[in-house]
Amino acid sequence: MSIPKPYLDMKERFPDLVGSYEALGDACKIAGPLDEKTIAMIKLATSMSAGLEGAAHSHTRKALQAGCTPEELEHVAMLGTPTIGFPSMMRNLSWVRDVTQKQG
């Protein structure tokens, strides 16, 4: 998986800050009983519901690495429909497909 250049630049310039941020993410993962695949889908859903395109792309890639299928990730996007609406779901579905069709 490629890490975006702005993130790598930030990590190089402020290693302690980014290290702390990454440590927080790791601590959140191990704080409960969820498996990697479930965590990946929740993080994708959170990114999509917040309207964060870059994060949704990143979490789609991470979810695929965690063993999720493209169909499961499209389902994650569709599940948001009653909460965030059809147009937002379509946007999110396109973000998932941006990644899955490129890797396909």
Biopython code that builds the backbone (N, CA, C, O; Angstrom):
import numpy as np
from Bio.PDB.StructureBuilder import StructureBuilder

atoms = [
    (1, "MET", "N", (0.853, -1.171, 0.000)),
    (1, "MET", "CA", (0.000, 0.000, 0.000)),
    (1, "MET", "C", (0.900, 1.234, 0.000)),
    (1, "MET", "O", (1.872, 1.305, 0.752)),
    (2, "SER", "N", (0.569, 2.194, -0.842)),
    (2, "SER", "CA", (1.366, 3.411, -0.883)),
    (2, "SER", "C", (0.829, 4.408, 0.147)),
    (2, "SER", "O", (-0.378, 4.597, 0.297)),
    (3, "ILE", "N", (1.757, 5.020, 0.832)),
    (3, "ILE", "CA", (1.396, 6.028, 1.829)),
    (3, "ILE", "C", (1.521, 7.390, 1.152)),
    (3, "ILE", "O", (2.533, 7.670, 0.511)),
    (4, "PRO", "N", (0.498, 8.242, 1.289)),
    (4, "PRO", "CA", (0.531, 9.540, 0.623)),
    (4, "PRO", "C", (1.757, 10.369, 1.018)),
    (4, "PRO", "O", (2.165, 10.375, 2.179)),
    (5, "LYS", "N", (2.329, 11.060, 0.049)),
    (5, "LYS", "CA", (3.517, 11.870, 0.267)),
    (5, "LYS", "C", (3.337, 12.926, 1.357)),
    (5, "LYS", "O", (4.244, 13.103, 2.169)),
    (6, "PRO", "N", (2.201, 13.639, 1.410)),
    (6, "PRO", "CA", (2.062, 14.627, 2.493)),
    (6, "PRO", "C", (2.183, 14.004, 3.891)),
    (6, "PRO", "O", (2.714, 14.625, 4.811)),
    (7, "TYR", "N", (1.683, 12.769, 4.036)),
    (7, "TYR", "CA", (1.796, 12.089, 5.334)),
    (7, "TYR", "C", (3.260, 11.752, 5.620)),
    (7, "TYR", "O", (3.743, 11.956, 6.733)),
    (8, "LEU", "N", (3.955, 11.239, 4.616)),
    (8, "LEU", "CA", (5.377, 10.917, 4.792)),
    (8, "LEU", "C", (6.197, 12.163, 5.097)),
    (8, "LEU", "O", (7.108, 12.127, 5.925)),
    (9, "ASP", "N", (5.871, 13.268, 4.426)),
    (9, "ASP", "CA", (6.563, 14.531, 4.700)),
    (9, "ASP", "C", (6.321, 14.984, 6.136)),
    (9, "ASP", "O", (7.247, 15.426, 6.817)),
    (10, "MET", "N", (5.081, 14.874, 6.592)),
    (10, "MET", "CA", (4.743, 15.257, 7.968)),
    (10, "MET", "C", (5.497, 14.370, 8.955)),
    (10, "MET", "O", (6.018, 14.852, 9.960)),
    (11, "LYS", "N", (5.549, 13.091, 8.666)),
    (11, "LYS", "CA", (6.238, 12.141, 9.552)),
    (11, "LYS", "C", (7.734, 12.436, 9.627)),
    (11, "LYS", "O", (8.350, 12.297, 10.684)),
    (12, "GLU", "N", (8.308, 12.840, 8.504)),
    (12, "GLU", "CA", (9.739, 13.171, 8.488)),
    (12, "GLU", "C", (10.009, 14.469, 9.247)),
    (12, "GLU", "O", (10.995, 14.584, 9.975)),
    (13, "ARG", "N", (9.127, 15.433, 9.067)),
    (13, "ARG", "CA", (9.336, 16.743, 9.693)),
    (13, "ARG", "C", (9.001, 16.743, 11.181)),
    (13, "ARG", "O", (9.668, 17.405, 11.975)),
    (14, "PHE", "N", (7.953, 15.989, 11.554)),
    (14, "PHE", "CA", (7.490, 15.965, 12.947)),
    (14, "PHE", "C", (7.336, 14.514, 13.418)),
    (14, "PHE", "O", (6.218, 14.059, 13.659)),
    (15, "PRO", "N", (8.443, 13.792, 13.550)),
    (15, "PRO", "CA", (8.341, 12.366, 13.878)),
    (15, "PRO", "C", (7.685, 12.086, 15.226)),
    (15, "PRO", "O", (6.966, 11.096, 15.358)),
    (16, "ASP", "N", (7.911, 12.923, 16.217)),
    (16, "ASP", "CA", (7.298, 12.683, 17.527)),
    (16, "ASP", "C", (5.783, 12.853, 17.467)),
    (16, "ASP", "O", (5.042, 12.058, 18.045)),
    (17, "LEU", "N", (5.330, 13.880, 16.775)),
    (17, "LEU", "CA", (3.896, 14.122, 16.642)),
    (17, "LEU", "C", (3.215, 12.975, 15.904)),
    (17, "LEU", "O", (2.204, 12.450, 16.370)),
    (18, "VAL", "N", (3.760, 12.586, 14.762)),
    (18, "VAL", "CA", (3.154, 11.506, 13.981)),
    (18, "VAL", "C", (3.274, 10.179, 14.729)),
    (18, "VAL", "O", (2.367, 9.349, 14.670)),
    (19, "GLY", "N", (4.373, 9.980, 15.420)),
    (19, "GLY", "CA", (4.529, 8.765, 16.221)),
    (19, "GLY", "C", (3.472, 8.659, 17.302)),
    (19, "GLY", "O", (2.934, 7.581, 17.554)),
    (20, "SER", "N", (3.178, 9.781, 17.938)),
    (20, "SER", "CA", (2.131, 9.792, 18.967)),
    (20, "SER", "C", (0.764, 9.513, 18.359)),
    (20, "SER", "O", (-0.041, 8.780, 18.934)),
    (21, "TYR", "N", (0.506, 10.098, 17.199)),
    (21, "TYR", "CA", (-0.750, 9.867, 16.494)),
    (21, "TYR", "C", (-0.910, 8.386, 16.137)),
    (21, "TYR", "O", (-1.976, 7.802, 16.333)),
    (22, "GLU", "N", (0.156, 7.793, 15.615)),
    (22, "GLU", "CA", (0.110, 6.371, 15.254)),
    (22, "GLU", "C", (-0.050, 5.492, 16.487)),
    (22, "GLU", "O", (-0.750, 4.481, 16.441)),
    (23, "ALA", "N", (0.590, 5.868, 17.583)),
    (23, "ALA", "CA", (0.462, 5.103, 18.830)),
    (23, "ALA", "C", (-0.981, 5.156, 19.349)),
    (23, "ALA", "O", (-1.489, 4.162, 19.866)),
    (24, "LEU", "N", (-1.638, 6.310, 19.212)),
    (24, "LEU", "CA", (-3.038, 6.424, 19.620)),
    (24, "LEU", "C", (-3.900, 5.465, 18.802)),
    (24, "LEU", "O", (-4.759, 4.776, 19.352)),
    (25, "GLY", "N", (-3.673, 5.423, 17.500)),
    (25, "GLY", "CA", (-4.422, 4.502, 16.640)),
    (25, "GLY", "C", (-4.214, 3.051, 17.051)),
    (25, "GLY", "O", (-5.160, 2.264, 17.087)),
    (26, "ASP", "N", (-2.969, 2.706, 17.360)),
    (26, "ASP", "CA", (-2.669, 1.338, 17.801)),
    (26, "ASP", "C", (-3.356, 1.026, 19.122)),
    (26, "ASP", "O", (-3.892, -0.067, 19.303)),
    (27, "ALA", "N", (-3.340, 1.978, 20.043)),
    (27, "ALA", "CA", (-3.973, 1.772, 21.350)),
    (27, "ALA", "C", (-5.482, 1.588, 21.196)),
    (27, "ALA", "O", (-6.084, 0.770, 21.892)),
    (28, "CYS", "N", (-6.085, 2.340, 20.293)),
    (28, "CYS", "CA", (-7.532, 2.191, 20.060)),
    (28, "CYS", "C", (-7.854, 0.798, 19.519)),
    (28, "CYS", "O", (-8.858, 0.197, 19.899)),
    (29, "LYS", "N", (-6.998, 0.289, 18.630)),
    (29, "LYS", "CA", (-7.238, -1.041, 18.052)),
    (29, "LYS", "C", (-7.226, -2.139, 19.114)),
    (29, "LYS", "O", (-8.071, -3.034, 19.094)),
    (30, "ILE", "N", (-6.280, -2.070, 20.029)),
    (30, "ILE", "CA", (-6.143, -3.157, 21.006)),
    (30, "ILE", "C", (-7.002, -2.955, 22.255)),
    (30, "ILE", "O", (-6.994, -3.793, 23.157)),
    (31, "ALA", "N", (-7.736, -1.855, 22.307)),
    (31, "ALA", "CA", (-8.548, -1.556, 23.494)),
    (31, "ALA", "C", (-9.784, -2.440, 23.609)),
    (31, "ALA", "O", (-10.396, -2.503, 24.676)),
    (32, "GLY", "N", (-10.157, -3.114, 22.544)),
    (32, "GLY", "CA", (-11.378, -3.909, 22.589)),
    (32, "GLY", "C", (-11.235, -5.217, 21.843)),
    (32, "GLY", "O", (-10.148, -5.564, 21.381)),
    (33, "PRO", "N", (-12.335, -5.945, 21.726)),
    (33, "PRO", "CA", (-12.287, -7.300, 21.196)),
    (33, "PRO", "C", (-12.454, -7.440, 19.676)),
    (33, "PRO", "O", (-12.451, -8.561, 19.167)),
    (34, "LEU", "N", (-12.600, -6.329, 18.943)),
    (34, "LEU", "CA", (-12.880, -6.444, 17.517)),
    (34, "LEU", "C", (-11.661, -6.943, 16.733)),
    (34, "LEU", "O", (-10.517, -6.612, 17.045)),
    (35, "ASP", "N", (-11.945, -7.743, 15.711)),
    (35, "ASP", "CA", (-10.863, -8.252, 14.859)),
    (35, "ASP", "C", (-10.492, -7.207, 13.801)),
    (35, "ASP", "O", (-11.206, -6.224, 13.606)),
    (36, "GLU", "N", (-9.368, -7.437, 13.124)),
    (36, "GLU", "CA", (-8.833, -6.484, 12.143)),
    (36, "GLU", "C", (-9.827, -6.150, 11.035)),
    (36, "GLU", "O", (-9.965, -4.990, 10.648)),
    (37, "LYS", "N", (-10.508, -7.155, 10.535)),
    (37, "LYS", "CA", (-11.452, -6.946, 9.440)),
    (37, "LYS", "C", (-12.621, -6.057, 9.878)),
    (37, "LYS", "O", (-13.023, -5.154, 9.145)),
    (38, "THR", "N", (-13.154, -6.310, 11.051)),
    (38, "THR", "CA", (-14.256, -5.499, 11.576)),
    (38, "THR", "C", (-13.788, -4.078, 11.834)),
    (38, "THR", "O", (-14.486, -3.122, 11.495)),
    (39, "ILE", "N", (-12.623, -3.932, 12.427)),
    (39, "ILE", "CA", (-12.059, -2.602, 12.678)),
    (39, "ILE", "C", (-11.911, -1.834, 11.374)),
    (39, "ILE", "O", (-12.253, -0.654, 11.299)),
    (40, "ALA", "N", (-11.401, -2.507, 10.347)),
    (40, "ALA", "CA", (-11.194, -1.852, 9.054)),
    (40, "ALA", "C", (-12.514, -1.358, 8.474)),
    (40, "ALA", "O", (-12.580, -0.252, 7.938)),
    (41, "MET", "N", (-13.561, -2.166, 8.575)),
    (41, "MET", "CA", (-14.855, -1.752, 8.032)),
    (41, "MET", "C", (-15.452, -0.590, 8.827)),
    (41, "MET", "O", (-16.067, 0.302, 8.243)),
    (42, "ILE", "N", (-15.280, -0.589, 10.134)),
    (42, "ILE", "CA", (-15.787, 0.506, 10.957)),
    (42, "ILE", "C", (-15.042, 1.799, 10.640)),
    (42, "ILE", "O", (-15.655, 2.861, 10.539)),
    (43, "LYS", "N", (-13.733, 1.713, 10.485)),
    (43, "LYS", "CA", (-12.963, 2.911, 10.159)),
    (43, "LYS", "C", (-13.349, 3.451, 8.780)),
    (43, "LYS", "O", (-13.395, 4.666, 8.583)),
    (44, "LEU", "N", (-13.624, 2.566, 7.835)),
    (44, "LEU", "CA", (-14.093, 3.001, 6.524)),
    (44, "LEU", "C", (-15.442, 3.697, 6.659)),
    (44, "LEU", "O", (-15.640, 4.780, 6.108)),
    (45, "ALA", "N", (-16.363, 3.086, 7.383)),
    (45, "ALA", "CA", (-17.686, 3.676, 7.560)),
    (45, "ALA", "C", (-17.601, 5.044, 8.243)),
    (45, "ALA", "O", (-18.321, 5.972, 7.873)),
    (46, "THR", "N", (-16.736, 5.165, 9.222)),
    (46, "THR", "CA", (-16.561, 6.440, 9.916)),
    (46, "THR", "C", (-16.037, 7.506, 8.963)),
    (46, "THR", "O", (-16.517, 8.640, 8.970)),
    (47, "SER", "N", (-15.063, 7.148, 8.151)),
    (47, "SER", "CA", (-14.501, 8.087, 7.175)),
    (47, "SER", "C", (-15.552, 8.541, 6.175)),
    (47, "SER", "O", (-15.638, 9.722, 5.838)),
    (48, "MET", "N", (-16.349, 7.587, 5.705)),
    (48, "MET", "CA", (-17.376, 7.921, 4.729)),
    (48, "MET", "C", (-18.444, 8.812, 5.340)),
    (48, "MET", "O", (-18.877, 9.778, 4.712)),
    (49, "SER", "N", (-18.875, 8.499, 6.556)),
    (49, "SER", "CA", (-19.948, 9.299, 7.159)),
    (49, "SER", "C", (-19.469, 10.711, 7.478)),
    (49, "SER", "O", (-20.275, 11.640, 7.535)),
    (50, "ALA", "N", (-18.165, 10.879, 7.685)),
    (50, "ALA", "CA", (-17.611, 12.211, 7.927)),
    (50, "ALA", "C", (-17.333, 12.959, 6.623)),
    (50, "ALA", "O", (-16.981, 14.138, 6.646)),
    (51, "GLY", "N", (-17.492, 12.273, 5.483)),
    (51, "GLY", "CA", (-17.272, 12.912, 4.188)),
    (51, "GLY", "C", (-15.816, 13.138, 3.862)),
    (51, "GLY", "O", (-15.474, 14.083, 3.151)),
    (52, "LEU", "N", (-14.943, 12.269, 4.382)),
    (52, "LEU", "CA", (-13.500, 12.417, 4.205)),
    (52, "LEU", "C", (-13.007, 11.512, 3.077)),
    (52, "LEU", "O", (-12.732, 10.332, 3.297)),
    (53, "GLU", "N", (-12.897, 12.060, 1.887)),
    (53, "GLU", "CA", (-12.540, 11.261, 0.712)),
    (53, "GLU", "C", (-11.169, 10.589, 0.845)),
    (53, "GLU", "O", (-11.041, 9.391, 0.593)),
    (54, "GLY", "N", (-10.160, 11.347, 1.233)),
    (54, "GLY", "CA", (-8.824, 10.769, 1.364)),
    (54, "GLY", "C", (-8.795, 9.645, 2.387)),
    (54, "GLY", "O", (-8.182, 8.603, 2.155)),
    (55, "ALA", "N", (-9.451, 9.853, 3.510)),
    (55, "ALA", "CA", (-9.504, 8.823, 4.545)),
    (55, "ALA", "C", (-10.280, 7.604, 4.056)),
    (55, "ALA", "O", (-9.898, 6.471, 4.347)),
    (56, "ALA", "N", (-11.364, 7.827, 3.316)),
    (56, "ALA", "CA", (-12.140, 6.702, 2.779)),
    (56, "ALA", "C", (-11.302, 5.887, 1.802)),
    (56, "ALA", "O", (-11.348, 4.657, 1.819)),
    (57, "HIS", "N", (-10.542, 6.559, 0.958)),
    (57, "HIS", "CA", (-9.641, 5.833, 0.049)),
    (57, "HIS", "C", (-8.619, 5.027, 0.847)),
    (57, "HIS", "O", (-8.392, 3.849, 0.574)),
    (58, "SER", "N", (-8.009, 5.672, 1.832)),
    (58, "SER", "CA", (-6.996, 5.003, 2.653)),
    (58, "SER", "C", (-7.586, 3.805, 3.394)),
    (58, "SER", "O", (-6.983, 2.732, 3.428)),
    (59, "HIS", "N", (-8.763, 3.991, 3.985)),
    (59, "HIS", "CA", (-9.361, 2.900, 4.753)),
    (59, "HIS", "C", (-9.908, 1.797, 3.847)),
    (59, "HIS", "O", (-10.029, 0.649, 4.275)),
    (60, "THR", "N", (-10.235, 2.130, 2.616)),
    (60, "THR", "CA", (-10.599, 1.076, 1.659)),
    (60, "THR", "C", (-9.379, 0.206, 1.383)),
    (60, "THR", "O", (-9.477, -1.022, 1.386)),
    (61, "ARG", "N", (-8.235, 0.834, 1.145)),
    (61, "ARG", "CA", (-6.994, 0.062, 0.913)),
    (61, "ARG", "C", (-6.654, -0.796, 2.130)),
    (61, "ARG", "O", (-6.297, -1.966, 1.989)),
    (62, "LYS", "N", (-6.764, -0.217, 3.313)),
    (62, "LYS", "CA", (-6.449, -0.961, 4.536)),
    (62, "LYS", "C", (-7.432, -2.112, 4.756)),
    (62, "LYS", "O", (-7.040, -3.184, 5.216)),
    (63, "ALA", "N", (-8.687, -1.895, 4.432)),
    (63, "ALA", "CA", (-9.701, -2.949, 4.595)),
    (63, "ALA", "C", (-9.422, -4.111, 3.636)),
    (63, "ALA", "O", (-9.576, -5.275, 4.007)),
    (64, "LEU", "N", (-9.019, -3.799, 2.422)),
    (64, "LEU", "CA", (-8.653, -4.867, 1.483)),
    (64, "LEU", "C", (-7.471, -5.664, 2.030)),
    (64, "LEU", "O", (-7.452, -6.892, 1.934)),
    (65, "GLN", "N", (-6.491, -4.974, 2.599)),
    (65, "GLN", "CA", (-5.341, -5.662, 3.204)),
    (65, "GLN", "C", (-5.754, -6.515, 4.394)),
    (65, "GLN", "O", (-5.132, -7.540, 4.672)),
    (66, "ALA", "N", (-6.800, -6.097, 5.096)),
    (66, "ALA", "CA", (-7.285, -6.844, 6.267)),
    (66, "ALA", "C", (-8.123, -8.049, 5.861)),
    (66, "ALA", "O", (-8.546, -8.828, 6.716)),
    (67, "GLY", "N", (-8.368, -8.209, 4.554)),
    (67, "GLY", "CA", (-9.101, -9.378, 4.087)),
    (67, "GLY", "C", (-10.522, -9.116, 3.630)),
    (67, "GLY", "O", (-11.240, -10.056, 3.291)),
    (68, "CYS", "N", (-10.941, -7.875, 3.612)),
    (68, "CYS", "CA", (-12.282, -7.553, 3.128)),
    (68, "CYS", "C", (-12.329, -7.690, 1.608)),
    (68, "CYS", "O", (-11.338, -7.459, 0.916)),
    (69, "THR", "N", (-13.484, -8.063, 1.116)),
    (69, "THR", "CA", (-13.684, -8.137, -0.328)),
    (69, "THR", "C", (-14.262, -6.815, -0.825)),
    (69, "THR", "O", (-14.839, -6.066, -0.037)),
    (70, "PRO", "N", (-14.119, -6.516, -2.106)),
    (70, "PRO", "CA", (-14.755, -5.315, -2.648)),
    (70, "PRO", "C", (-16.265, -5.309, -2.397)),
    (70, "PRO", "O", (-16.842, -4.255, -2.129)),
    (71, "GLU", "N", (-16.893, -6.452, -2.482)),
    (71, "GLU", "CA", (-18.334, -6.545, -2.244)),
    (71, "GLU", "C", (-18.689, -6.175, -0.806)),
    (71, "GLU", "O", (-19.694, -5.505, -0.566)),
    (72, "GLU", "N", (-17.879, -6.603, 0.137)),
    (72, "GLU", "CA", (-18.132, -6.241, 1.539)),
    (72, "GLU", "C", (-17.988, -4.733, 1.742)),
    (72, "GLU", "O", (-18.756, -4.129, 2.490)),
    (73, "LEU", "N", (-17.014, -4.132, 1.083)),
    (73, "LEU", "CA", (-16.790, -2.700, 1.253)),
    (73, "LEU", "C", (-17.890, -1.886, 0.582)),
    (73, "LEU", "O", (-18.269, -0.825, 1.079)),
    (74, "GLU", "N", (-18.401, -2.372, -0.535)),
    (74, "GLU", "CA", (-19.553, -1.712, -1.149)),
    (74, "GLU", "C", (-20.769, -1.821, -0.230)),
    (74, "GLU", "O", (-21.571, -0.891, -0.142)),
    (75, "HIS", "N", (-20.902, -2.958, 0.452)),
    (75, "HIS", "CA", (-22.003, -3.126, 1.400)),
    (75, "HIS", "C", (-21.877, -2.125, 2.547)),
    (75, "HIS", "O", (-22.874, -1.556, 2.992)),
    (76, "VAL", "N", (-20.639, -1.910, 3.028)),
    (76, "VAL", "CA", (-20.413, -0.913, 4.076)),
    (76, "VAL", "C", (-20.942, 0.444, 3.609)),
    (76, "VAL", "O", (-21.622, 1.141, 4.362)),
    (77, "ALA", "N", (-20.628, 0.814, 2.371)),
    (77, "ALA", "CA", (-21.113, 2.095, 1.840)),
    (77, "ALA", "C", (-22.637, 2.123, 1.791)),
    (77, "ALA", "O", (-23.249, 3.128, 2.156)),
    (78, "MET", "N", (-23.244, 1.052, 1.353)),
    (78, "MET", "CA", (-24.699, 1.003, 1.211)),
    (78, "MET", "C", (-25.422, 1.059, 2.555)),
    (78, "MET", "O", (-26.524, 1.599, 2.650)),
    (79, "LEU", "N", (-24.804, 0.503, 3.584)),
    (79, "LEU", "CA", (-25.449, 0.488, 4.900)),
    (79, "LEU", "C", (-25.696, 1.881, 5.459)),
    (79, "LEU", "O", (-26.556, 2.057, 6.322)),
    (80, "GLY", "N", (-24.960, 2.863, 4.985)),
    (80, "GLY", "CA", (-25.149, 4.222, 5.470)),
    (80, "GLY", "C", (-26.347, 4.940, 4.891)),
    (80, "GLY", "O", (-26.698, 6.025, 5.354)),
    (81, "THR", "N", (-26.983, 4.356, 3.884)),
    (81, "THR", "CA", (-28.058, 5.038, 3.167)),
    (81, "THR", "C", (-29.153, 5.590, 4.087)),
    (81, "THR", "O", (-29.489, 6.768, 3.964)),
    (82, "PRO", "N", (-29.730, 4.793, 5.009)),
    (82, "PRO", "CA", (-30.812, 5.338, 5.838)),
    (82, "PRO", "C", (-30.358, 6.472, 6.760)),
    (82, "PRO", "O", (-31.166, 7.311, 7.157)),
    (83, "THR", "N", (-29.083, 6.497, 7.096)),
    (83, "THR", "CA", (-28.573, 7.497, 8.034)),
    (83, "THR", "C", (-28.114, 8.773, 7.343)),
    (83, "THR", "O", (-28.439, 9.872, 7.791)),
    (84, "ILE", "N", (-27.356, 8.635, 6.247)),
    (84, "ILE", "CA", (-26.764, 9.821, 5.611)),
    (84, "ILE", "C", (-27.362, 10.153, 4.249)),
    (84, "ILE", "O", (-27.009, 11.167, 3.648)),
    (85, "GLY", "N", (-28.260, 9.311, 3.761)),
    (85, "GLY", "CA", (-28.962, 9.607, 2.516)),
    (85, "GLY", "C", (-28.350, 8.949, 1.284)),
    (85, "GLY", "O", (-27.181, 8.563, 1.264)),
    (86, "PHE", "N", (-29.188, 8.838, 0.263)),
    (86, "PHE", "CA", (-28.792, 8.171, -0.977)),
    (86, "PHE", "C", (-27.654, 8.886, -1.709)),
    (86, "PHE", "O", (-26.712, 8.225, -2.146)),
    (87, "PRO", "N", (-27.709, 10.217, -1.859)),
    (87, "PRO", "CA", (-26.597, 10.870, -2.558)),
    (87, "PRO", "C", (-25.248, 10.680, -1.867)),
    (87, "PRO", "O", (-24.231, 10.473, -2.529)),
    (88, "SER", "N", (-25.242, 10.752, -0.542)),
    (88, "SER", "CA", (-23.984, 10.529, 0.194)),
    (88, "SER", "C", (-23.514, 9.088, 0.040)),
    (88, "SER", "O", (-22.316, 8.833, -0.077)),
    (89, "MET", "N", (-24.450, 8.151, 0.041)),
    (89, "MET", "CA", (-24.078, 6.755, -0.163)),
    (89, "MET", "C", (-23.452, 6.569, -1.543)),
    (89, "MET", "O", (-22.453, 5.864, -1.681)),
    (90, "MET", "N", (-24.028, 7.191, -2.549)),
    (90, "MET", "CA", (-23.479, 7.072, -3.899)),
    (90, "MET", "C", (-22.069, 7.660, -3.972)),
    (90, "MET", "O", (-21.197, 7.105, -4.639)),
    (91, "ARG", "N", (-21.853, 8.763, -3.297)),
    (91, "ARG", "CA", (-20.510, 9.353, -3.219)),
    (91, "ARG", "C", (-19.548, 8.362, -2.573)),
    (91, "ARG", "O", (-18.448, 8.132, -3.076)),
    (92, "ASN", "N", (-19.972, 7.780, -1.457)),
    (92, "ASN", "CA", (-19.118, 6.840, -0.733)),
    (92, "ASN", "C", (-18.842, 5.581, -1.554)),
    (92, "ASN", "O", (-17.727, 5.060, -1.549)),
    (93, "LEU", "N", (-19.849, 5.107, -2.246)),
    (93, "LEU", "CA", (-19.676, 3.940, -3.105)),
    (93, "LEU", "C", (-18.639, 4.244, -4.190)),
    (93, "LEU", "O", (-17.824, 3.387, -4.533)),
    (94, "SER", "N", (-18.674, 5.451, -4.722)),
    (94, "SER", "CA", (-17.687, 5.812, -5.748)),
    (94, "SER", "C", (-16.283, 5.871, -5.155)),
    (94, "SER", "O", (-15.317, 5.531, -5.838)),
    (95, "TRP", "N", (-16.149, 6.296, -3.898)),
    (95, "TRP", "CA", (-14.836, 6.329, -3.261)),
    (95, "TRP", "C", (-14.279, 4.923, -3.068)),
    (95, "TRP", "O", (-13.089, 4.686, -3.280)),
    (96, "VAL", "N", (-15.140, 3.995, -2.668)),
    (96, "VAL", "CA", (-14.711, 2.600, -2.545)),
    (96, "VAL", "C", (-14.270, 2.071, -3.891)),
    (96, "VAL", "O", (-13.216, 1.445, -4.005)),
    (97, "ARG", "N", (-15.073, 2.320, -4.909)),
    (97, "ARG", "CA", (-14.762, 1.816, -6.256)),
    (97, "ARG", "C", (-13.529, 2.476, -6.857)),
    (97, "ARG", "O", (-12.840, 1.861, -7.671)),
    (98, "ASP", "N", (-13.234, 3.727, -6.466)),
    (98, "ASP", "CA", (-11.983, 4.364, -6.917)),
    (98, "ASP", "C", (-10.796, 3.466, -6.624)),
    (98, "ASP", "O", (-9.874, 3.344, -7.431)),
    (99, "VAL", "N", (-10.835, 2.845, -5.463)),
    (99, "VAL", "CA", (-9.711, 1.999, -5.014)),
    (99, "VAL", "C", (-9.858, 0.576, -5.538)),
    (99, "VAL", "O", (-8.912, 0.017, -6.094)),
    (100, "THR", "N", (-11.035, -0.011, -5.364)),
    (100, "THR", "CA", (-11.184, -1.427, -5.718)),
    (100, "THR", "C", (-11.060, -1.662, -7.215)),
    (100, "THR", "O", (-10.515, -2.686, -7.629)),
    (101, "GLN", "N", (-11.545, -0.750, -8.031)),
    (101, "GLN", "CA", (-11.442, -0.940, -9.481)),
    (101, "GLN", "C", (-10.029, -0.678, -9.972)),
    (101, "GLN", "O", (-9.605, -1.253, -10.975)),
    (102, "LYS", "N", (-9.301, 0.180, -9.279)),
    (102, "LYS", "CA", (-7.908, 0.419, -9.632)),
    (102, "LYS", "C", (-7.049, -0.805, -9.322)),
    (102, "LYS", "O", (-6.126, -1.134, -10.066)),
    (103, "GLN", "N", (-7.367, -1.476, -8.211)),
    (103, "GLN", "CA", (-6.605, -2.652, -7.795)),
    (103, "GLN", "C", (-7.103, -3.921, -8.489)),
    (103, "GLN", "O", (-6.399, -4.929, -8.541)),
    (104, "GLY", "N", (-8.339, -3.857, -9.026)),
    (104, "GLY", "CA", (-9.016, -5.000, -9.616)),
    (104, "GLY", "C", (-8.260, -5.675, -10.675)),
    (104, "GLY", "O", (-8.738, -6.656, -11.245)),
]
sb = StructureBuilder()
sb.init_structure("model")
sb.init_model(0)
sb.init_chain("A")
sb.init_seg("    ")
for serial, (resi, resn, name, xyz) in enumerate(atoms, 1):
    if name == "N":
        sb.init_residue(resn, " ", resi, " ")
    sb.init_atom(name, np.array(xyz, "f"), 0.0, 1.0, " ", f" {name:<3s}", serial, name[0])
structure = sb.get_structure()
